[in-house]
Each structure stands twice: as C-alpha cells, then as structure tokens.
Amino acid sequence: MQSENPLIADFVKLANSAAGTFAGMTREARDAGRERLREALGGLDFVSREEFDAVKAMASRAREDSAQLEERIAALEAKLAARG
C-alpha cells in the first residue's frame, strides 16, 4: 500500500503550477515579440511579389521600346545623311 506524503503532494502541485506559469509567460513573450516585429516592419515599404513582377515586366517592355526607337532614329538619321 502506498501512502501519500502531503509534502511531496504539495511540491508536485507547486511544480505543476510553476510549469503552467512558465508556459504562459513563454507564450506571452513570444506573442509580444511578434507584435513588436510587426510594428517595426510595418513602417517599411515592402512590395508584394505581384507588384514586383508587374514593374519588372513594365521595365522590360520599356527597354524593348527604347531599343526599337533607337533603331528607328538611326534609320532616319541615315536617310537624312543620304539626302544631304
């Protein structure tokens, strides 16, 4: 037959309470850290992948248009030089 020692039972209760309190403190610290990080990063101007890809496509198109215009200008200048 096993007898319960009240001192051991109280110690076990205290340990269980301390573990629960520690787990709660850990959770609160993690949540507070995440919130502070969100606030710090909230002021920065990040763009979404979709916005980045759209601007990248626009820049590519502008480079292509610029190259075509340079070719047309060169051809027009050659015509003017041939006339004069």
C-alpha positions in Angstrom: 0.0 0.0 0.0 1.3 3.4 -1.0 0.8 6.3 1.3 0.8 9.9 0.1 3.2 12.2 1.7 1.5 15.7 1.9 4.8 17.4 1.5 5.5 15.6 -1.8 2.0 16.2 -3.0 2.4 20.0 -2.3 5.7 20.0 -4.1 4.2 18.3 -7.1 1.3 20.9 -7.2 3.8 23.7 -6.9 5.9 22.3 -9.7 2.9 21.8 -11.9 1.8 25.4 -11.2 5.2 26.7 -12.0 5.4 24.8 -15.3 2.0 26.2 -16.3 3.0 29.8 -15.4 6.3 29.4 -17.2 4.5 28.1 -20.3 2.1 31.1 -20.2 5.0 33.6 -19.8 6.8 32.0 -22.7 3.7 32.3 -24.9 3.1 35.9 -23.9 6.8 36.8 -24.5 6.6 35.2 -28.0 3.4 37.0 -28.9 4.8 40.3 -27.6 7.9 39.8 -29.7 5.9 39.0 -32.8 3.8 42.1 -32.3 6.9 44.3 -31.9 8.4 42.9 -35.0 5.2 43.5 -36.9 5.2 47.1 -35.7 8.9 47.6 -36.7 8.4 46.1 -40.1 5.1 47.9 -40.6 6.8 51.2 -41.2 8.9 49.7 -44.0 7.7 49.8 -47.6 7.7 46.3 -48.8 6.1 45.3 -52.1 4.3 42.2 -53.0 5.7 39.7 -55.5 2.8 40.5 -57.9 3.7 44.3 -57.8 7.4 43.5 -58.3 6.7 41.2 -61.2 4.4 43.9 -62.8 7.0 46.6 -62.5 9.7 44.2 -63.8 7.6 43.5 -66.9 7.0 47.2 -67.5 10.7 47.9 -67.3 11.4 45.1 -69.7 8.9 46.4 -72.1 10.3 50.0 -71.8 13.8 48.6 -72.6 12.4 46.9 -75.7 10.6 50.0 -76.9 13.7 52.1 -76.3 15.8 49.7 -78.4 13.2 49.9 -81.2 13.2 53.7 -81.1 16.9 53.8 -81.3 16.9 51.7 -84.4 14.2 53.9 -86.0 16.2 57.1 -85.2 19.4 55.5 -86.6 17.5 54.7 -89.8 16.0 58.2 -90.1 19.4 59.8 -89.5 20.9 57.5 -92.2 18.2 58.7 -94.6 18.8 62.3 -93.8 22.6 61.9 -94.3 22.0 60.2 -97.7 19.9 63.2 -98.8 22.2 65.8 -97.7 
